[in-house]
Amino acid sequence: MLDPLPTSTLKPDVPRHIGIIMDGNGRWAAARNLPRLEGHRRGGERLIEIVDACIDLGVSTLTVFAFSAENWKRPPEEISGLFKLGEWILRAHLARLERRNVRLRAIGDLSAMPDFIRRPLTDVIESSKHNTAFTLVVALNYGARQEIVRAAQAIAEDTAAGKIDPTKVDWSTVESRLSTAGMPDPDLIIRTSGEFRLSNFLLLQSAYAEIVFSTVFWPDFTKEQLQLALTEFGKRERRFGMTREQIQATPTA
């Protein structure tokens, strides 16, 4: 849980990679007697603001959980509305993302996504691939367990083909077959709306991530809330299996 935002704090260490589970859009809308899709629209607008804030703070990568592999269980009209809204947000803010030199990536199984969102998304991924200021990763039709299964299948196929010695399989073998291959692991995972779980998001990649849970619904998660999460991150002692004495002796460990 987050403490109240202090009136003045030291600038915290800035995580290189943040993952956000953007939760609470529907409940935000319900609390205001608004349609659920209005909550999702406001959540989409909030994402663009948080991207700007991350860039200004010096974060290099942001991965957001936009649509999980389990979200197909929702009512069809909400799913259709979400995809249409996502396509609108992408087009409405494309120029802004380009001005800020943002590279867009996507993880998850995009083959099941409707053409009207998949095609412009893949076009932007291609056109922005040389942008260098910031990387925005959108998890669409993504689930960590599904990702792990696909990685295991790829390793099994390569082993059967004689490309891999099974006794040599290590973490780098697995990591190279994840959809996040080549990306830094997240240093910080933020979940909004007061829920206390990862919900199948970046399970392997988050092995050493700090986790901050916010009670704020995603549409109300402002840059001030982000700063609060970073302040909490700055308080954490990240030992990675070492002792405090070792960390103090080797501050770059």
Backbone as CSV, one residue per row, in Angstrom:
resi,resn,N_x,N_y,N_z,CA_x,CA_y,CA_z,C_x,C_y,C_z
1,MET,0.841,-1.196,0.000,0.000,0.000,0.000,0.876,1.246,0.000
2,LEU,0.354,2.331,-0.544,1.106,3.559,-0.642,0.781,4.478,0.526
3,ASP,1.804,5.121,1.067,1.599,6.143,2.081,1.141,7.428,1.401
4,PRO,0.530,8.361,2.143,0.169,9.650,1.557,1.396,10.333,0.972
5,LEU,1.201,11.046,-0.121,2.301,11.726,-0.796,2.890,12.783,0.120
6,PRO,4.182,12.694,0.435,4.786,13.699,1.306,4.909,15.036,0.601
7,THR,4.995,16.109,1.390,5.076,17.432,0.791,6.403,17.650,0.100
8,SER,7.444,16.993,0.568,8.742,17.102,-0.100,9.489,15.797,0.104
9,THR,10.100,15.312,-0.960,10.854,14.062,-0.871,12.121,14.195,-1.680
10,LEU,13.093,13.363,-1.344,14.279,13.280,-2.178,13.907,12.591,-3.478
11,LYS,14.563,12.961,-4.545,14.291,12.330,-5.826,14.672,10.859,-5.740
12,PRO,13.741,9.934,-6.006,14.064,8.510,-5.875,14.894,8.009,-7.048
13,ASP,15.498,6.843,-6.863,16.126,6.169,-7.991,15.057,5.881,-9.026
14,VAL,15.378,6.084,-10.267,14.388,5.904,-11.336,14.537,4.510,-11.930
15,PRO,13.474,3.716,-11.923,13.563,2.390,-12.543,13.744,2.507,-14.041
16,ARG,14.512,1.596,-14.599,14.720,1.609,-16.042,13.458,1.155,-16.773
17,HIS,12.774,0.169,-16.217,11.605,-0.422,-16.880,10.485,-0.544,-15.856
18,ILE,9.330,0.019,-16.186,8.144,-0.070,-15.343,7.075,-0.876,-16.068
19,GLY,6.427,-1.764,-15.355,5.252,-2.462,-15.874,4.027,-2.002,-15.097
20,ILE,2.938,-1.741,-15.799,1.719,-1.281,-15.125,0.536,-2.157,-15.515
21,ILE,-0.157,-2.654,-14.493,-1.441,-3.328,-14.687,-2.509,-2.252,-14.499
22,MET,-3.053,-1.785,-15.608,-3.963,-0.632,-15.595,-5.371,-1.113,-15.247
23,ASP,-5.675,-1.140,-13.968,-6.908,-1.758,-13.507,-7.855,-0.718,-12.917
24,GLY,-9.159,-0.961,-13.076,-10.153,-0.145,-12.407,-10.947,0.776,-13.308
25,ASN,-10.789,0.666,-14.628,-11.532,1.548,-15.530,-13.044,1.389,-15.372
26,GLY,-13.496,0.132,-15.323,-14.922,-0.128,-15.226,-15.500,0.350,-13.912
27,ARG,-14.772,0.117,-12.826,-15.262,0.550,-11.517,-15.237,2.076,-11.386
28,TRP,-14.250,2.708,-12.027,-14.214,4.173,-12.046,-15.482,4.703,-12.720
29,ALA,-15.855,4.092,-13.842,-17.051,4.537,-14.569,-18.312,4.256,-13.760
30,ALA,-18.390,3.077,-13.159,-19.582,2.713,-12.391,-19.800,3.663,-11.221
31,ALA,-18.716,4.093,-10.588,-18.834,5.005,-9.454,-19.385,6.362,-9.869
32,ARG,-19.331,6.656,-11.173,-19.808,7.940,-11.692,-21.047,7.777,-12.566
33,ASN,-21.641,6.570,-12.531,-22.828,6.266,-13.347,-22.577,6.520,-14.826
34,LEU,-21.376,6.146,-15.272,-20.996,6.297,-16.674,-20.851,4.915,-17.311
35,PRO,-20.959,4.823,-18.640,-20.733,3.533,-19.313,-19.313,3.041,-19.065
36,ARG,-19.147,1.724,-19.018,-17.817,1.155,-18.787,-16.817,1.641,-19.836
37,LEU,-17.261,1.770,-21.087,-16.337,2.196,-22.135,-15.821,3.610,-21.906
38,GLU,-16.604,4.437,-21.227,-16.100,5.768,-20.895,-14.935,5.658,-19.920
39,GLY,-15.006,4.702,-19.020,-13.879,4.463,-18.127,-12.642,4.027,-18.895
40,HIS,-12.852,3.165,-19.880,-11.717,2.721,-20.695,-11.155,3.874,-21.532
41,ARG,-12.042,4.745,-22.014,-11.568,5.898,-22.789,-10.704,6.798,-21.922
42,ARG,-11.190,7.083,-20.711,-10.417,7.921,-19.815,-9.102,7.239,-19.417
43,GLY,-9.148,5.911,-19.300,-7.920,5.180,-19.012,-6.915,5.280,-20.141
44,GLY,-7.403,5.259,-21.388,-6.512,5.410,-22.540,-5.852,6.777,-22.569
45,GLU,-6.636,7.806,-22.260,-6.073,9.157,-22.198,-5.032,9.249,-21.083
46,ARG,-5.305,8.591,-19.971,-4.359,8.616,-18.848,-3.041,7.959,-19.240
47,LEU,-3.101,6.904,-20.031,-1.883,6.228,-20.455,-0.950,7.191,-21.178
48,ILE,-1.488,8.002,-22.077,-0.643,8.936,-22.819,0.034,9.913,-21.869
49,GLU,-0.685,10.367,-20.857,-0.106,11.284,-19.874,1.017,10.601,-19.091
50,ILE,0.807,9.342,-18.743,1.830,8.621,-17.977,3.054,8.347,-18.845
51,VAL,2.860,8.113,-20.135,4.001,7.968,-21.046,4.840,9.242,-21.017
52,ASP,4.195,10.393,-21.138,4.915,11.660,-21.074,5.678,11.797,-19.763
53,ALA,5.021,11.447,-18.652,5.654,11.567,-17.343,6.866,10.649,-17.228
54,CYS,6.754,9.438,-17.737,7.872,8.491,-17.685,9.066,9.016,-18.478
55,ILE,8.794,9.562,-19.650,9.878,10.118,-20.463,10.567,11.250,-19.714
56,ASP,9.778,12.133,-19.134,10.339,13.282,-18.416,11.152,12.849,-17.203
57,LEU,10.786,11.726,-16.589,11.486,11.245,-15.404,12.748,10.446,-15.736
58,GLY,12.900,10.036,-16.982,14.079,9.281,-17.375,13.889,7.785,-17.438
59,VAL,12.642,7.312,-17.309,12.353,5.881,-17.502,12.553,5.552,-18.975
60,SER,13.093,4.385,-19.275,13.365,4.051,-20.672,12.300,3.157,-21.300
61,THR,11.619,2.335,-20.484,10.640,1.381,-21.015,9.425,1.318,-20.104
62,LEU,8.251,1.316,-20.714,6.996,1.136,-19.987,6.210,0.029,-20.669
63,THR,5.837,-0.989,-19.923,4.994,-2.058,-20.444,3.649,-1.999,-19.739
64,VAL,2.570,-1.924,-20.517,1.227,-1.808,-19.933,0.381,-3.005,-20.346
65,PHE,-0.409,-3.474,-19.391,-1.306,-4.612,-19.616,-2.616,-4.053,-20.140
66,ALA,-2.797,-4.105,-21.451,-3.960,-3.485,-22.085,-5.119,-4.453,-22.275
67,PHE,-4.811,-5.713,-22.624,-5.866,-6.707,-22.858,-5.261,-8.075,-22.621
68,SER,-5.762,-8.770,-21.618,-5.192,-10.062,-21.256,-5.817,-11.185,-22.073
69,ALA,-5.144,-12.325,-22.077,-5.683,-13.503,-22.760,-6.986,-13.952,-22.125
70,GLU,-7.198,-13.585,-20.858,-8.428,-13.947,-20.155,-9.570,-12.953,-20.398
71,ASN,-9.239,-11.771,-20.945,-10.278,-10.750,-21.151,-11.285,-11.116,-22.237
72,TRP,-11.009,-12.174,-23.011,-11.988,-12.626,-24.010,-13.262,-13.127,-23.344
73,LYS,-13.225,-13.360,-22.038,-14.409,-13.831,-21.316,-15.417,-12.705,-21.082
74,ARG,-15.037,-11.475,-21.338,-15.931,-10.345,-21.109,-17.035,-10.307,-22.173
75,PRO,-18.090,-9.518,-21.935,-19.175,-9.439,-22.920,-18.644,-9.018,-24.292
76,PRO,-19.136,-9.627,-25.375,-18.630,-9.312,-26.722,-18.715,-7.836,-27.066
77,GLU,-19.782,-7.162,-26.627,-19.915,-5.749,-26.971,-18.832,-4.905,-26.280
78,GLU,-18.416,-5.319,-25.091,-17.349,-4.574,-24.416,-16.015,-4.832,-25.113
79,ILE,-15.778,-6.065,-25.516,-14.530,-6.386,-26.215,-14.439,-5.599,-27.520
80,SER,-15.521,-5.596,-28.293,-15.535,-4.846,-29.549,-15.296,-3.365,-29.295
81,GLY,-15.947,-2.830,-28.274,-15.765,-1.431,-27.940,-14.342,-1.111,-27.520
82,LEU,-13.720,-2.028,-26.784,-12.336,-1.834,-26.359,-11.395,-1.748,-27.554
83,PHE,-11.580,-2.637,-28.521,-10.710,-2.634,-29.687,-10.906,-1.360,-30.524
84,LYS,-12.150,-0.951,-30.694,-12.416,0.282,-31.444,-11.819,1.487,-30.722
85,LEU,-11.944,1.489,-29.406,-11.379,2.569,-28.617,-9.855,2.572,-28.725
86,GLY,-9.255,1.397,-28.681,-7.810,1.306,-28.802,-7.322,1.832,-30.137
87,GLU,-8.045,1.522,-31.197,-7.677,2.011,-32.529,-7.784,3.528,-32.587
88,TRP,-8.823,4.094,-31.966,-9.000,5.542,-31.947,-7.890,6.221,-31.154
89,ILE,-7.544,5.665,-30.000,-6.488,6.256,-29.175,-5.164,6.238,-29.919
90,LEU,-4.874,5.132,-30.606,-3.630,5.021,-31.358,-3.543,6.108,-32.418
91,ARG,-4.610,6.281,-33.192,-4.596,7.279,-34.258,-4.575,8.701,-33.695
92,ALA,-5.321,8.931,-32.607,-5.424,10.280,-32.049,-4.102,10.771,-31.478
93,HIS,-3.282,9.848,-30.986,-2.056,10.255,-30.298,-0.787,9.834,-31.036
94,LEU,-0.927,9.369,-32.253,0.240,8.903,-33.001,1.271,10.006,-33.198
95,ALA,0.816,11.200,-33.600,1.746,12.304,-33.845,2.470,12.697,-32.561
96,ARG,1.754,12.670,-31.448,2.350,13.016,-30.155,3.437,12.026,-29.776
97,LEU,3.171,10.739,-29.976,4.163,9.715,-29.676,5.386,9.854,-30.579
98,GLU,5.142,10.198,-31.833,6.247,10.362,-32.780,7.110,11.565,-32.390
99,ARG,6.474,12.657,-31.979,7.234,13.843,-31.575,8.146,13.535,-30.393
100,ARG,7.700,12.632,-29.540,8.489,12.295,-28.360,9.446,11.140,-28.618
101,ASN,9.545,10.727,-29.878,10.529,9.727,-30.277,10.291,8.394,-29.576
102,VAL,9.009,8.002,-29.505,8.615,6.769,-28.817,8.604,5.598,-29.784
103,ARG,9.220,4.523,-29.380,9.144,3.266,-30.131,8.027,2.419,-29.541
104,LEU,7.140,1.943,-30.382,6.031,1.113,-29.922,6.324,-0.355,-30.198
105,ARG,6.076,-1.186,-29.191,6.172,-2.633,-29.341,4.909,-3.265,-28.782
106,ALA,4.651,-4.488,-29.163,3.506,-5.224,-28.630,3.956,-6.628,-28.270
107,ILE,3.411,-7.147,-27.181,3.644,-8.531,-26.809,2.290,-9.211,-26.661
108,GLY,2.272,-10.507,-26.915,1.024,-11.250,-26.889,0.711,-11.781,-28.279
109,ASP,-0.367,-12.522,-28.380,-0.784,-13.137,-29.644,-1.682,-12.166,-30.407
110,LEU,-1.082,-11.420,-31.329,-1.846,-10.424,-32.084,-2.690,-11.049,-33.190
111,SER,-2.473,-12.322,-33.491,-3.182,-12.944,-34.613,-4.689,-12.999,-34.386
112,ALA,-5.101,-12.991,-33.122,-6.539,-13.057,-32.820,-7.197,-11.682,-32.787
113,MET,-6.409,-10.622,-32.917,-6.958,-9.280,-32.847,-7.642,-8.919,-34.159
114,PRO,-8.697,-8.095,-34.115,-9.370,-7.677,-35.357,-8.413,-6.906,-36.267
115,ASP,-8.628,-7.034,-37.569,-7.752,-6.373,-38.531,-7.693,-4.865,-38.333
116,PHE,-8.825,-4.251,-37.953,-8.852,-2.789,-37.884,-7.964,-2.233,-36.771
117,ILE,-7.596,-3.070,-35.800,-6.639,-2.630,-34.787,-5.264,-3.239,-35.026
118,ARG,-5.220,-4.478,-35.512,-3.926,-5.126,-35.697,-3.100,-4.441,-36.792
119,ARG,-3.740,-4.074,-37.899,-2.983,-3.488,-39.013,-2.366,-2.138,-38.676
120,PRO,-3.135,-1.174,-38.152,-2.482,0.098,-37.794,-1.453,-0.070,-36.684
121,LEU,-1.695,-1.002,-35.770,-0.738,-1.241,-34.697,0.581,-1.749,-35.250
122,THR,0.518,-2.736,-36.129,1.760,-3.272,-36.699,2.446,-2.239,-37.586
123,ASP,1.665,-1.370,-38.233,2.258,-0.304,-39.045,3.059,0.657,-38.166
124,VAL,2.490,1.026,-37.017,3.189,1.949,-36.112,4.409,1.268,-35.495
125,ILE,4.287,-0.001,-35.177,5.436,-0.740,-34.645,6.589,-0.701,-35.641
126,GLU,6.267,-0.885,-36.904,7.301,-0.859,-37.950,7.864,0.542,-38.141
127,SER,6.982,1.544,-38.227,7.445,2.901,-38.517,8.216,3.527,-37.359
128,SER,7.985,3.039,-36.140,8.639,3.635,-34.974,9.828,2.828,-34.474
129,LYS,10.215,1.797,-35.183,11.207,0.865,-34.643,12.590,1.489,-34.447
130,HIS,12.845,2.622,-35.122,14.148,3.265,-34.961,14.109,4.415,-33.968
131,ASN,12.956,4.681,-33.363,12.874,5.717,-32.340,13.615,5.266,-31.089
132,THR,14.246,6.197,-30.412,15.202,5.813,-29.368,14.965,6.433,-27.995
133,ALA,14.055,7.397,-27.863,13.909,8.084,-26.583,13.218,7.229,-25.533
134,PHE,12.302,6.374,-25.970,11.453,5.659,-25.017,10.797,4.502,-25.738
135,THR,10.569,3.403,-25.018,9.869,2.248,-25.580,8.579,2.005,-24.821
136,LEU,7.470,2.039,-25.540,6.157,1.713,-24.968,5.768,0.334,-25.474
137,VAL,5.601,-0.591,-24.542,5.238,-1.968,-24.873,3.798,-2.199,-24.436
138,VAL,2.957,-2.591,-25.381,1.546,-2.835,-25.088,1.304,-4.340,-25.087
139,ALA,0.834,-4.858,-23.959,0.513,-6.281,-23.851,-0.930,-6.490,-24.287
140,LEU,-1.105,-7.134,-25.433,-2.421,-7.354,-26.024,-2.633,-8.847,-26.245
141,ASN,-3.787,-9.350,-25.795,-4.032,-10.786,-25.840,-2.819,-11.522,-25.269
142,TYR,-2.365,-11.012,-24.135,-1.149,-11.514,-23.499,-1.482,-12.242,-22.189
143,GLY,-0.755,-13.312,-21.951,-0.803,-14.004,-20.670,0.552,-14.635,-20.434
144,ALA,1.099,-14.487,-19.245,2.432,-15.007,-18.961,2.488,-16.524,-19.061
145,ARG,1.439,-17.199,-18.565,1.453,-18.659,-18.660,1.453,-19.114,-20.109
146,GLN,0.661,-18.455,-20.939,0.634,-18.788,-22.358,2.002,-18.525,-22.997
147,GLU,2.628,-17.436,-22.578,3.959,-17.095,-23.090,4.972,-18.173,-22.714
148,ILE,4.893,-18.660,-21.483,5.820,-19.696,-21.022,5.601,-20.993,-21.797
149,VAL,4.341,-21.340,-22.051,4.047,-22.539,-22.837,4.651,-22.427,-24.234
150,ARG,4.485,-21.259,-24.862,5.053,-21.083,-26.210,6.573,-21.196,-26.188
151,ALA,7.212,-20.652,-25.158,8.665,-20.741,-25.052,9.098,-22.191,-24.874
152,ALA,8.370,-22.939,-24.043,8.699,-24.352,-23.831,8.531,-25.153,-25.116
153,GLN,7.477,-24.857,-25.867,7.265,-25.541,-27.130,8.402,-25.255,-28.109
154,ALA,8.840,-24.000,-28.166,9.933,-23.637,-29.074,11.224,-24.347,-28.692
155,ILE,11.492,-24.431,-27.393,12.694,-25.123,-26.941,12.597,-26.613,-27.254
156,ALA,11.410,-27.191,-27.051,11.222,-28.619,-27.350,11.431,-28.901,-28.833
157,GLU,10.889,-28.026,-29.676,11.055,-28.203,-31.122,12.519,-28.114,-31.522
158,ASP,13.237,-27.132,-30.962,14.658,-26.984,-31.291,15.480,-28.144,-30.752
159,THR,15.071,-28.676,-29.614,15.764,-29.836,-29.061,15.554,-31.060,-29.945
160,ALA,14.296,-31.266,-30.380,13.995,-32.406,-31.254,14.726,-32.303,-32.581
161,ALA,14.949,-31.056,-33.039,15.645,-30.851,-34.315,17.158,-30.900,-34.159
162,GLY,17.623,-31.113,-32.941,19.060,-31.194,-32.710,19.748,-29.843,-32.622
163,LYS,18.992,-28.764,-32.515,19.587,-27.428,-32.450,20.015,-27.059,-31.033
164,ILE,19.459,-27.741,-30.050,19.744,-27.430,-28.651,20.098,-28.707,-27.908
165,ASP,21.140,-28.649,-27.112,21.468,-29.732,-26.191,20.628,-29.497,-24.930
166,PRO,19.705,-30.384,-24.588,18.829,-30.145,-23.434,19.586,-29.939,-22.129
167,THR,20.801,-30.479,-22.026,21.575,-30.277,-20.799,22.150,-28.866,-20.718
168,LYS,22.082,-28.122,-21.825,22.621,-26.766,-21.857,21.543,-25.698,-21.728
169,VAL,20.289,-26.109,-21.602,19.207,-25.138,-21.481,19.358,-24.381,-20.161
170,ASP,19.390,-23.049,-20.249,19.486,-22.216,-19.067,18.512,-21.040,-19.202
171,TRP,18.617,-20.082,-18.286,17.677,-18.967,-18.325,17.776,-18.181,-19.628
172,SER,18.986,-18.015,-20.148,19.132,-17.260,-21.394,18.423,-17.970,-22.545
173,THR,18.403,-19.307,-22.508,17.689,-20.076,-23.524,16.201,-19.777,-23.458
174,VAL,15.672,-19.760,-22.251,14.248,-19.481,-22.066,13.943,-18.025,-22.406
175,GLU,14.754,-17.111,-21.871,14.503,-15.679,-22.046,14.475,-15.286,-23.518
176,SER,15.330,-15.920,-24.313,15.395,-15.562,-25.732,14.153,-15.979,-26.506
177,ARG,13.316,-16.818,-25.900,12.104,-17.286,-26.563,10.827,-16.668,-25.966
178,LEU,11.006,-15.765,-25.021,9.875,-15.014,-24.503,9.569,-13.843,-25.435
179,SER,8.357,-13.336,-25.351,7.991,-12.220,-26.226,8.712,-10.937,-25.860
180,THR,9.333,-10.902,-24.677,10.078,-9.728,-24.235,11.571,-9.859,-24.512
181,ALA,11.971,-10.813,-25.305,13.393,-11.044,-25.570,14.069,-9.745,-26.005
182,GLY,15.224,-9.475,-25.394,15.967,-8.274,-25.727,15.595,-7.055,-24.908
183,MET,14.534,-7.137,-24.130,14.109,-6.031,-23.284,14.654,-6.227,-21.868
184,PRO,14.927,-5.138,-21.156,15.311,-5.300,-19.751,14.129,-5.797,-18.931
185,ASP,14.403,-6.582,-17.905,13.326,-7.002,-17.003,12.767,-5.778,-16.278
186,PRO,11.495,-5.802,-15.925,10.943,-4.662,-15.179,11.561,-4.544,-13.798
187,ASP,11.879,-3.323,-13.416,12.363,-3.050,-12.072,11.194,-2.815,-11.120
188,LEU,10.090,-2.323,-11.662,8.945,-1.944,-10.854,7.659,-2.358,-11.550
189,ILE,6.775,-3.026,-10.826,5.427,-3.334,-11.303,4.439,-2.536,-10.459
190,ILE,3.547,-1.824,-11.125,2.505,-1.060,-10.442,1.156,-1.651,-10.829
191,ARG,0.326,-1.898,-9.830,-1.059,-2.283,-10.110,-1.986,-1.282,-9.430
192,THR,-2.919,-0.766,-10.198,-3.871,0.192,-9.662,-5.158,-0.502,-9.216
193,SER,-6.020,0.251,-8.548,-7.399,-0.124,-8.184,-7.518,-0.914,-6.891
194,GLY,-6.420,-1.139,-6.179,-6.506,-1.820,-4.895,-6.488,-3.329,-4.962
195,GLU,-6.272,-3.910,-6.132,-6.138,-5.367,-6.242,-4.699,-5.762,-5.942
196,PHE,-4.507,-6.950,-5.339,-3.181,-7.370,-4.884,-2.763,-8.673,-5.567
197,ARG,-2.617,-8.637,-6.865,-2.170,-9.816,-7.603,-1.579,-9.372,-8.934
198,LEU,-0.817,-10.269,-9.571,-0.172,-9.961,-10.850,-1.035,-10.349,-12.048
199,SER,-2.025,-11.207,-11.839,-2.983,-11.545,-12.895,-2.321,-11.979,-14.199
200,ASN,-1.309,-12.849,-14.079,-0.708,-13.470,-15.260,0.073,-12.463,-16.104
201,PHE,0.668,-11.477,-15.465,1.411,-10.420,-16.161,2.907,-10.546,-15.877
202,LEU,3.700,-10.806,-16.909,5.164,-10.809,-16.827,5.681,-11.606,-15.621
203,LEU,5.181,-12.815,-15.451,5.505,-13.587,-14.255,6.989,-13.919,-14.153
204,LEU,7.593,-14.363,-15.243,9.015,-14.699,-15.198,9.873,-13.443,-15.159
205,GLN,9.509,-12.460,-15.944,10.310,-11.234,-16.038,10.299,-10.441,-14.732
206,SER,9.262,-10.631,-13.922,9.117,-9.846,-12.696,9.717,-10.534,-11.476
207,ALA,10.557,-11.515,-11.691,11.098,-12.297,-10.579,11.764,-11.418,-9.524
208,TYR,12.431,-10.347,-9.948,13.112,-9.463,-9.001,12.561,-8.044,-9.036
209,ALA,11.372,-7.860,-9.586,10.769,-6.534,-9.624,10.200,-6.158,-8.271
210,GLU,10.272,-4.888,-7.944,9.542,-4.362,-6.801,8.093,-4.170,-7.237
211,ILE,7.152,-4.415,-6.333,5.734,-4.314,-6.666,5.091,-3.266,-5.766
212,VAL,4.375,-2.349,-6.385,3.658,-1.304,-5.655,2.186,-1.394,-6.029
213,PHE,1.333,-1.494,-5.023,-0.111,-1.545,-5.241,-0.721,-0.198,-4.853
214,SER,-1.501,0.347,-5.755,-2.170,1.623,-5.516,-3.675,1.389,-5.427
215,THR,-4.330,2.087,-4.522,-5.785,1.968,-4.395,-6.520,2.825,-5.418
216,VAL,-5.800,3.640,-6.159,-6.409,4.562,-7.122,-6.819,3.809,-8.378
217,PHE,-8.029,4.058,-8.875,-8.431,3.496,-10.158,-7.569,4.110,-11.265
218,TRP,-7.328,3.325,-12.323,-6.395,3.763,-13.355,-6.730,5.140,-13.945
219,PRO,-7.966,5.485,-14.256,-8.205,6.822,-14.818,-7.810,7.966,-13.894
220,ASP,-7.643,7.702,-12.609,-7.227,8.728,-11.648,-5.744,8.624,-11.291
221,PHE,-5.014,7.748,-11.995,-3.592,7.557,-11.688,-2.786,8.636,-12.424
222,THR,-2.563,9.740,-11.753,-1.898,10.899,-12.337,-0.383,10.773,-12.245
223,LYS,0.299,11.761,-12.811,1.760,11.766,-12.702,2.199,11.915,-11.252
224,GLU,1.349,12.537,-10.418,1.662,12.616,-8.995,1.595,11.243,-8.341
225,GLN,0.632,10.431,-8.761,0.555,9.062,-8.266,1.755,8.246,-8.726
226,LEU,2.192,8.484,-9.962,3.388,7.812,-10.463,4.604,8.206,-9.632
227,GLN,4.729,9.481,-9.334,5.850,9.932,-8.507,5.815,9.279,-7.130
228,LEU,4.617,9.114,-6.590,4.467,8.448,-5.302,4.964,7.005,-5.369
229,ALA,4.628,6.323,-6.463,5.104,4.943,-6.640,6.624,4.907,-6.769
230,LEU,7.190,5.887,-7.459,8.644,5.921,-7.617,9.332,6.252,-6.286
231,THR,8.690,7.076,-5.486,9.232,7.363,-4.159,9.277,6.092,-3.320
232,GLU,8.201,5.306,-3.397,8.175,4.025,-2.691,9.255,3.097,-3.242
233,PHE,9.418,3.067,-4.549,10.463,2.246,-5.169,11.838,2.641,-4.639
234,GLY,12.055,3.950,-4.485,13.346,4.433,-4.015,13.664,4.037,-2.589
235,LYS,12.641,3.652,-1.826,12.852,3.220,-0.439,13.258,1.750,-0.347
236,ARG,13.022,1.000,-1.400,13.259,-0.440,-1.354,14.750,-0.757,-1.443
237,GLU,15.160,-1.793,-0.733,16.536,-2.283,-0.811,16.541,-3.525,-1.685
238,ARG,17.119,-3.414,-2.845,17.106,-4.503,-3.825,18.409,-5.291,-3.697
239,ARG,18.322,-6.476,-3.117,19.531,-7.246,-2.793,19.831,-8.353,-3.799
240,PHE,18.866,-8.819,-4.535,19.088,-9.859,-5.549,19.820,-11.072,-4.978
241,GLY,19.426,-11.481,-3.782,20.012,-12.664,-3.165,21.234,-12.398,-2.317
242,MET,21.775,-11.185,-2.365,22.962,-10.862,-1.588,22.570,-10.306,-0.218
243,THR,23.534,-10.149,0.636,23.291,-9.546,1.941,23.361,-8.030,1.829
244,ARG,22.846,-7.357,2.858,22.914,-5.901,2.879,24.365,-5.432,2.869
245,GLU,25.238,-6.154,3.578,26.647,-5.769,3.631,27.302,-5.858,2.253
246,GLN,26.931,-6.887,1.498,27.484,-7.007,0.153,27.015,-5.864,-0.741
247,ILE,25.737,-5.529,-0.624,25.192,-4.437,-1.435,25.896,-3.134,-1.092
248,GLN,26.104,-2.891,0.196,26.753,-1.654,0.600,28.200,-1.612,0.135
249,ALA,28.836,-2.760,0.048,30.236,-2.814,-0.390,30.352,-2.670,-1.897
250,THR,29.312,-3.083,-2.620,29.319,-3.006,-4.092,28.048,-2.326,-4.541
251,PRO,27.966,-1.009,-4.486,26.726,-0.283,-4.765,26.216,-0.448,-6.185
252,THR,27.060,-0.879,-7.095,26.592,-1.073,-8.477,26.123,-2.481,-8.731
253,ALA,26.079,-3.337,-7.713,25.667,-4.744,-7.899,24.230,-4.825,-8.341
